Amino acid sequence: MLGRPIIFRPDMLRDHLRSGGNLLFALFVAAVLAFTLLAATHRPDDPLLHPSSSSLTSFLTSTSNSTFLSDNSLLRTGEDFNSSSLSSSPVGSDSAPFIKLSDVAEPTVSASSEAICDPGSPISCAADDRELYKLLMRTAIEALPDIHIYRFGRPAEAGDGVSCDLAWRFRPKDDARDTFYKDYRRFTLSRAANCSLSVSKIGDFHSGVNVRKKRRAKKESSDMPEAPAVVGEAVNDTLPVVASESDFSHGKYLIYMGGGERCKSMNHYIWGFLCALGEAKHLNRTLVMDLKVCLSSLYTGTGMDAEGKDFRFYFDFEHLRDSASVIDQSQFWTDWGKWHQKHGLKLYYVDDFRVTPMKLAEVNDALIMRKFGDVEPDNYWYRVCEGETESVIQRPWNLIWKSRRLMEIVSAVASRMNWDFDSVHAVRGEKAKNTELWPNLARDTSPDALLTSLSDKVEEGRHLYIATNEPDTSFFDPLKDKYQIHFFEDFKDLWDENSEWYAETKELNNGVPVEFDGYMRVEVDTEVFLRGKKQIETFNDLTRDCKDGVNTCPSSF
């Protein structure tokens, strides 16, 4: 059995009342002690409301209130905070200005080509055919005016003799996020008598499957600047393994065990997880992480917590794995069991969150294990990063990105509306029924009221995405006379049993189908809403009721 170094806790009480003194001072001290005891035993509903985290709520949650959960929040992740800084670097680099129509010359047909012309011959999509390449690029730019294209791939044969597949990297025209999207489409071509080519049809989003890249190998870590996320590339989020027995025995590891993070809101879970990541980085150790997540009942249709969810369903593990030193817990314990005795690897045990990372910097044992108890809130992981540690440990927000599989669904939904739509958030449900707290909400979100409210905000005929918790979307049918309306469920083919998302998550889950759960729905629904050119909120834009009920509206100054 491994030895456990003894770790002494610092005294909880550092200040003692001096004997004597005046009565008022004694009463003041008694009041402070009573308040301190109350604070220590109080268990807040949301750990982010803890006094040392009072400024976190607005930082962690979306600036939009377009979700429908009881915690009214969607976790903001690293790509949301990245600043977009496009420079004037050459066309084709990730930071280049977008490609304009004037940047691509018009294709021409040479006299020699006309002399050997055979209009009935198969069309070649050879990458060195510059005239064909120009035609495809110009057609894509003209057909998709609401996106900015930054890079084109090379065309590839579609296999039917009349079509070519082409890929490109783009951003929505009005989107400032530091995220790129990838599309690849099939172009059906026709040839005139003089053999000049024209495009007769462009396929739907991601129809050009022959130019989709296969899964990439794991990138070697480097000090190069971090590249923006690319939604649409093939995902390779396989679990990392230790290359050899020697590598494992020379490694240094950190693991958090137990704690109150399980089955809490996603905000709570990630806030604690980022503390662990930050400490591992500070100690130059590999974080041993449990990829099995307990999904809170906030996000399940059963009203019960759901164990066994995979971290990779919700977050971009490929990016995390390639940007930080992490290893799956099950793989780690397998390797530890094989080699720790042989190499004399020792475990350093810590059971007090007040033992700071700075005090562990000189520990040379192979594994530091932080064990968290059962008493909340002292068993929350994020407590490690409070107090004096706050100025030392920086949470690496840039390592946590949203699942690119889910963001691919967002991209597909927006593409079906040509990235040219407005969005409205219509909160109804239980709030609309509670007239004591929301006296005007039901009336203000009725179809007639919406038509009036939207008349001076959204032009007639526009695509309108309605993010709502109203179970019967036919309620909004009167809006169809004026707008082309869309709802979340209209796009369910993107995650049903015939979808790419379904196939990939099933493979990730060892062949077991994955439920498209409440958090996935909220993430996709909200992200689509946020990509509307105009975003109309329920509270602030449609009703004068307060989001949290009567008399809870922020004071205006």
C-alpha positions in Angstrom: 0.0 0.0 0.0 1.3 3.4 -0.9 2.2 5.9 1.8 0.1 9.0 2.3 2.0 12.2 3.1 0.3 14.0 6.0 -1.2 17.3 5.0 -2.0 19.6 7.9 -5.0 21.9 7.6 -4.6 25.6 8.4 -6.6 26.8 11.4 -10.1 27.8 10.5 -10.1 30.5 13.1 -7.2 32.9 12.9 -8.6 35.9 14.8 -9.4 35.7 18.5 -11.5 38.1 20.5 -9.5 40.1 22.9 -10.7 40.0 26.4 -12.3 43.2 27.6 -13.2 45.9 25.2 -16.4 47.8 25.0 -19.7 46.2 24.6 -20.5 47.5 21.2 -17.4 45.9 19.7 -18.2 42.6 21.3 -21.7 42.7 19.8 -20.3 43.6 16.4 -17.9 40.6 16.6 -20.8 38.3 17.7 -22.9 39.5 14.7 -20.0 38.8 12.3 -19.5 35.3 13.7 -23.2 34.5 13.4 -23.2 35.7 9.8 -20.1 33.6 9.1 -21.7 30.4 10.5 -24.8 31.1 8.5 -22.8 31.5 5.3 -20.8 28.3 6.0 -23.9 26.2 6.5 -26.0 27.7 3.7 -26.3 25.6 0.6 -27.1 27.9 -2.4 -29.3 26.5 -5.1 -26.7 27.5 -7.7 -23.0 27.3 -6.8 -22.3 30.2 -9.1 -24.1 32.4 -6.6 -21.4 31.7 -4.0 -20.0 35.0 -2.8 -16.5 34.4 -4.3 -18.2 33.9 -7.7 -20.7 36.7 -7.7 -19.5 38.0 -11.0 -19.6 34.7 -12.8 -23.3 34.3 -13.7 -23.3 36.9 -16.6 -19.9 35.7 -17.7 -20.8 32.0 -17.9 -24.2 32.3 -19.5 -25.3 33.5 -22.9 -26.1 37.1 -23.4 -29.4 35.9 -24.9 -32.2 34.6 -22.7 -33.4 32.4 -25.5 -33.3 29.1 -23.6 -36.1 27.5 -21.7 -34.5 25.8 -18.8 -35.1 26.5 -15.1 -31.6 27.9 -14.8 -32.3 30.0 -17.9 -28.7 29.7 -19.2 -26.6 28.2 -21.9 -23.0 27.6 -21.2 -20.7 30.0 -23.1 -17.6 28.3 -24.2 -14.1 29.2 -25.5 -15.1 30.1 -29.0 -17.7 32.5 -27.8 -14.9 34.6 -26.1 -12.3 34.5 -28.9 -12.0 37.8 -30.6 -12.2 37.8 -34.3 -9.2 39.6 -35.7 -9.1 39.3 -39.5 -6.0 40.8 -41.0 -4.9 41.5 -44.5 -2.9 38.2 -44.9 -2.9 36.4 -48.3 -6.1 34.8 -49.6 -6.2 31.2 -48.5 -5.0 31.7 -44.9 -7.4 31.4 -42.0 -7.1 35.1 -41.1 -7.4 36.3 -44.7 -10.0 38.7 -46.0 -12.9 36.9 -47.7 -12.8 36.2 -51.4 -14.8 38.6 -53.5 -16.3 37.9 -56.9 -13.8 40.4 -58.4 -10.9 38.3 -57.1 -11.8 35.5 -59.4 -11.5 36.0 -63.2 -14.2 35.0 -65.5 -13.6 31.6 -67.2 -12.8 31.6 -70.9 -12.9 29.1 -73.8 -9.8 29.1 -76.0 -9.8 28.6 -79.8 -7.8 25.4 -79.5 -10.4 24.0 -77.1 -13.3 24.8 -79.5 -11.4 22.9 -82.3 -11.4 19.6 -80.4 -14.7 20.1 -78.7 -17.0 17.1 -78.0 -20.1 18.4 -76.3 -21.2 14.8 -75.3 -18.0 13.8 -73.6 -17.9 13.4 -69.8 -16.9 16.5 -67.9 -13.6 16.3 -66.1 -13.2 17.9 -62.7 -9.4 17.9 -62.8 -7.9 20.1 -60.2 -5.6 21.7 -62.9 -8.5 22.9 -65.0 -8.3 26.5 -64.0 -11.3 27.6 -66.1 -13.6 25.0 -64.5 -12.2 26.0 -61.1 -13.0 29.7 -61.8 -16.5 28.8 -62.9 -17.3 26.8 -59.7 -15.8 29.5 -57.4 -17.7 32.4 -59.1 -20.9 30.4 -59.0 -20.6 29.7 -55.3 -19.9 33.3 -54.4 -22.9 34.6 -56.5 -25.3 31.9 -55.2 -24.5 32.5 -51.5 -24.5 36.2 -51.0 -25.0 36.0 -47.2 -21.8 34.2 -46.4 -18.1 35.3 -46.9 -15.9 32.5 -48.3 -12.3 32.5 -47.2 -10.9 29.4 -48.9 -11.8 27.0 -51.6 -10.7 23.4 -51.9 -9.9 21.7 -55.1 -12.8 20.2 -57.1 -13.3 16.5 -57.3 -15.2 14.1 -59.6 -18.7 13.3 -58.5 -18.7 10.1 -60.4 -21.6 10.8 -62.9 -19.7 12.5 -65.7 -21.7 15.8 -65.3 -21.0 16.9 -61.8 -18.1 18.2 -59.6 -17.9 18.5 -55.8 -16.3 21.6 -54.3 -15.6 22.5 -50.7 -15.1 25.9 -49.1 -14.5 27.5 -45.7 -16.8 30.4 -44.8 -18.3 32.7 -42.2 -21.8 34.1 -42.2 -21.6 37.7 -43.4 -22.8 39.3 -40.2 -21.1 36.8 -37.7 -18.2 38.2 -35.7 -17.3 34.9 -34.0 -13.9 33.5 -34.5 -15.3 30.3 -36.0 -15.1 29.0 -39.5 -17.7 26.7 -41.2 -17.1 24.2 -44.0 -19.5 23.4 -46.7 -19.2 21.1 -49.7 -21.7 20.9 -52.5 -22.3 19.1 -55.8 -22.4 21.3 -58.9 -24.2 19.9 -61.9 -22.7 21.2 -65.1 -23.9 21.5 -68.7 -21.7 22.0 -71.8 -22.7 24.2 -74.8 -21.9 23.4 -78.4 -18.6 25.3 -78.2 -17.8 23.3 -75.0 -18.2 26.2 -72.7 -19.4 25.1 -69.3 -22.2 26.5 -67.1 -23.7 25.4 -63.8 -27.3 24.2 -64.1 -27.8 23.2 -60.4 -26.1 23.5 -57.0 -26.8 20.8 -54.5 -27.9 21.2 -50.9 -25.7 21.8 -47.9 -23.0 19.1 -47.7 -24.1 17.3 -50.8 -20.6 17.2 -52.3 -19.5 14.2 -50.2 -16.5 13.4 -52.4 -14.5 16.3 -51.1 -15.2 15.7 -47.4 -12.0 15.1 -45.6 -11.5 11.9 -43.6 -10.8 12.0 -39.9 -7.5 13.7 -39.1 -4.8 12.2 -37.1 -4.0 13.7 -33.7 -2.0 16.9 -34.0 1.3 17.2 -32.2 1.2 19.9 -29.5 3.1 23.0 -30.4 3.5 26.6 -29.4 1.9 27.9 -32.6 -1.1 30.2 -32.2 -4.4 28.4 -31.8 -6.4 28.0 -35.0 -10.1 29.0 -35.0 -12.7 26.2 -34.7 -13.9 24.8 -38.0 -17.4 23.4 -38.1 -17.8 20.8 -40.8 -14.5 19.1 -40.7 -14.5 15.4 -39.9 -14.2 14.9 -36.1 -11.5 12.6 -34.6 -12.1 12.6 -30.9 -10.6 9.2 -30.1 -9.3 8.8 -26.6 -5.6 9.5 -26.0 -3.4 6.6 -24.9 0.1 6.6 -23.3 2.6 5.6 -25.9 4.7 3.3 -23.7 5.4 2.0 -20.2 8.3 4.4 -20.0 6.2 7.4 -20.9 3.7 6.5 -18.3 6.2 5.9 -15.5 7.9 9.3 -16.2 4.6 11.2 -16.3 3.0 13.4 -13.6 -0.7 13.3 -13.1 -3.6 15.0 -11.2 -7.0 13.6 -10.6 -10.1 14.9 -8.8 -12.2 12.2 -7.1 -15.8 12.5 -5.8 -17.3 15.9 -5.2 -20.6 17.7 -5.7 -20.2 18.4 -9.4 -22.2 15.4 -10.6 -25.7 15.9 -11.8 -25.5 19.7 -11.5 -26.1 22.3 -14.2 -23.6 22.3 -17.1 -22.4 25.7 -15.9 -21.5 24.2 -12.5 -19.8 21.2 -14.0 -17.6 23.1 -16.4 -16.7 25.8 -13.8 -15.3 23.1 -11.6 -13.7 21.2 -14.5 -11.9 24.3 -15.7 -10.5 24.7 -12.2 -9.0 21.2 -12.4 -7.6 21.9 -15.8 -6.1 25.2 -14.6 -4.5 23.5 -11.6 -3.1 20.7 -13.9 -1.6 23.3 -16.2 -0.1 25.2 -13.3 1.5 22.0 -11.9 2.6 20.8 -15.3 0.7 17.6 -14.9 -1.7 15.5 -17.0 -5.3 15.8 -15.9 -6.9 12.4 -15.4 -10.6 13.1 -16.4 -13.7 11.1 -16.3 -15.5 11.4 -19.6 -18.7 10.1 -18.1 -21.0 13.0 -17.3 -24.1 12.9 -15.2 -26.7 15.0 -17.0 -28.9 17.1 -14.7 -32.6 16.5 -14.6 -32.8 20.1 -15.8 -32.0 18.7 -19.3 -33.9 15.4 -19.3 -37.5 14.7 -20.3 -37.9 12.2 -17.5 -37.3 14.7 -14.7 -34.5 12.5 -13.4 -30.7 12.8 -13.6 -29.1 10.7 -16.4 -25.7 9.0 -15.6 -23.3 7.8 -18.2 -23.4 10.6 -20.8 -20.2 11.1 -22.7 -18.4 14.4 -22.4 -17.9 14.2 -26.2 -21.6 14.5 -26.8 -21.5 18.1 -25.6 -18.0 19.4 -26.0 -15.2 19.3 -28.5 -12.9 16.7 -27.0 -10.6 16.7 -30.1 -9.7 20.3 -29.4 -9.2 19.7 -25.7 -7.1 16.6 -26.3 -4.9 18.4 -28.8 -4.5 21.6 -26.8 -4.0 20.2 -23.3 -2.5 17.1 -21.5 -5.5 15.0 -20.6 -6.1 11.2 -20.3 -9.3 9.2 -19.8 -9.7 7.9 -16.2 -10.4 4.3 -17.2 -7.3 4.1 -19.4 -5.2 5.7 -16.6 -6.2 3.2 -13.9 -5.6 0.3 -16.3 -2.0 1.6 -16.9 -1.5 2.5 -13.2 -2.5 -1.0 -12.2 0.0 -2.5 -14.6 3.0 -0.4 -13.9 2.8 1.6 -10.6 4.3 -1.2 -8.4 7.0 -2.0 -10.9 8.2 1.5 -11.1 7.5 2.5 -7.5 5.0 5.2 -8.5 3.6 7.1 -5.5 0.3 8.7 -4.8 0.0 12.0 -2.9 -3.4 12.3 -1.3 -5.1 15.6 -0.6 -8.5 15.9 1.1 -8.8 19.6 1.8 -9.6 22.1 -0.9 -7.8 24.7 1.1 -4.5 23.1 0.2 -3.6 25.4 -2.6 -2.0 24.4 -5.9 1.0 26.6 -5.0 1.6 24.3 -2.0 1.7 21.3 -4.3 4.2 22.6 -6.7 7.1 20.8 -5.1 5.3 17.4 -4.9 7.3 14.9 -6.9 4.9 11.9 -6.6 3.5 10.5 -9.8 -0.1 11.1 -8.9 -1.7 13.9 -6.9 -5.3 12.8 -5.9 -7.7 15.4 -4.7 -10.5 13.7 -2.8 -13.7 15.6 -2.3 -16.2 14.6 0.4 -20.0 14.6 0.5 -20.8 17.9 2.3 -21.8 20.7 -0.1 -20.6 23.3 -0.9 -17.2 22.4 0.5 -17.0 19.5 -1.9 -17.3 21.6 -5.0 -14.2 21.4 -7.3 -14.1 25.1 -7.9 -13.4 25.8 -4.2 -9.8 24.9 -5.0 -9.5 28.0 -7.2 -11.0 30.4 -4.6 -9.2 32.8 -2.3 -5.5 33.4 -2.9 -5.5 30.9 -5.7 -7.8 33.1 -7.9 -4.9 35.3 -8.8 -2.7 32.4 -9.7 -4.8 29.8 -11.5 -6.3 31.0 -14.8 -9.2 28.9 -16.0 -8.3 27.9 -19.6 -11.6 28.8 -21.3 -10.0 28.5 -24.7 -9.8 24.7 -24.2 -13.6 24.2 -24.0 -15.5 24.4 -27.2 -19.0 23.2 -28.0 -19.4 19.9 -29.8 -18.7 20.3 -33.5 -21.3 17.6 -34.2 -23.9 19.8 -32.6 -22.6 22.9 -34.2 -22.7 21.1 -37.5 -26.5 20.8 -37.0 -26.7 24.5 -36.2 -24.8 25.2 -39.5 -27.1 22.9 -41.5 -30.2 24.6 -40.1 -28.9 28.0 -40.9 -27.8 26.9 -44.4 -31.3 25.6 -45.1 -32.5 29.2 -44.6 -29.5 30.4 -46.7 -28.0 32.2 -43.6 -30.5 34.9 -44.3 -33.2 34.8 -41.6 -34.5 36.7 -38.6 -35.3 35.0 -35.2 -37.8 35.6 -32.5 -37.9 34.1 -29.0 -41.4 33.4 -27.8 -41.4 32.2 -24.2 -44.8 30.7 -23.2 -45.3 27.4 -21.3 -45.8 27.6 -17.6 -44.8 31.3 -17.5 -47.7 32.2 -19.8 -50.1 30.4 -17.5 -48.9 32.2 -14.4 -50.7 35.5 -14.6 -49.7 36.5 -11.1 -46.0 36.7 -12.0 -46.4 37.4 -15.8 -49.7 39.2 -16.2 -49.2 40.2 -19.9 -47.0 37.4 -21.3 -49.8 35.2 -22.7 -51.4 38.1 -24.5 -48.1 39.6 -25.7 -46.9 36.3 -27.3 -50.2 35.5 -29.0 -50.1 35.3 -32.8 -52.1 38.6 -33.2 -49.8 40.4 -30.8 -46.7 39.0 -32.5 -47.9 40.1 -35.9 -48.3 43.6 -34.5 -44.9 43.6 -32.7 -43.0 42.2 -35.6 -44.5 44.4 -38.3 -42.0 47.2 -37.8 -39.1 44.8 -36.9 -39.2 42.1 -39.6 -39.9 42.6 -43.3 -42.7 40.6 -44.8 -41.7 37.5 -46.6 -38.6 36.9 -44.5 -37.5 33.5 -43.1 -38.4 33.7 -39.4 -37.0 31.2 -36.9 -39.2 30.9 -33.9 -37.4 29.6 -30.8 -40.2 28.7 -28.4 -41.2 26.3 -25.7 -44.8 26.2 -27.0 -45.5 22.5 -27.5 -48.0 23.0 -30.3 -46.3 25.1 -33.0 -49.5 25.3 -35.0 -50.4 28.0 -32.4 -48.2 30.3 -34.6 -49.9 29.4 -37.9 -51.3 32.9 -38.4 -47.8 34.2 -38.9 -47.4 32.0 -42.0 -49.4 34.5 -44.1 -46.7 37.1 -43.6 -43.5 35.1 -43.0 -41.8 31.9 -43.8 -41.7 30.4 -40.3 -39.4 27.7 -39.0 -39.2 25.8 -35.8 -36.6 23.6 -34.1 -38.6 20.4 -34.9 -38.7 21.2 -38.6 -35.1 20.1 -38.8 -35.3 16.8 -36.8 -34.0 14.8 -39.8 -30.6 16.3 -38.9 -30.5 14.2 -35.7 -32.9 11.3 -36.4 -31.8 7.7 -37.0 -30.8 8.4 -40.6 -28.6 11.3 -39.8 -24.8 11.7 -39.7 -25.1 12.9 -36.1 -26.9 9.7 -35.1 -24.4 7.4 -36.8 -21.4 9.2 -35.3 -22.6 9.4 -31.8 -23.8 5.8 -31.9 -20.3 4.7 -32.9 -18.9 6.9 -30.1 -21.2 5.2 -27.7 -20.1 1.7 -28.5 -22.9 1.0 -30.8 -25.7 2.2 -28.5 -28.0 4.9 -30.0 -27.7 8.3 -28.3 -30.8 10.3 -27.3 -30.9 13.8 -28.5 -31.4 15.2 -25.0 -32.6 18.5 -23.6 -29.2 20.1 -23.3 -28.4 19.3 -27.0 -31.8 20.8 -28.0 -31.2 24.0 -26.0 -27.7 24.4 -27.4 -28.8 24.0 -31.0 -32.0 26.0 -30.6 -30.2 28.9 -29.0 -27.3 28.9 -31.4 -29.6 29.0 -34.4 -31.5 31.9 -32.7 -28.3 33.8 -32.2 -27.5 33.5 -35.9 -30.6 35.4 -37.0 -29.8 38.7 -38.6 -32.4 40.3 -36.3 -32.9 38.7 -32.9 -36.2 39.6 -31.1 -36.4 38.6 -27.5 -39.5 37.9 -25.5 -38.5 40.1 -22.6 -37.4 43.5 -23.6 -38.8 43.3 -27.1 -42.3 41.6 -27.0 -43.6 42.2 -23.5 -43.1 44.6 -20.6 -43.3 41.7 -18.1 -40.1 40.9 -16.2 -38.2 37.8 -17.1 -38.2 36.5 -13.5 -41.7 37.8 -12.6 -43.3 41.0 -11.3 -41.0 43.6 -9.9 -37.8 41.8 -11.0 -36.9 43.9 -14.0 -33.4 45.5 -13.7 -33.6 49.2 -12.7 -33.0 51.6 -15.5 -30.6 54.4 -14.8 
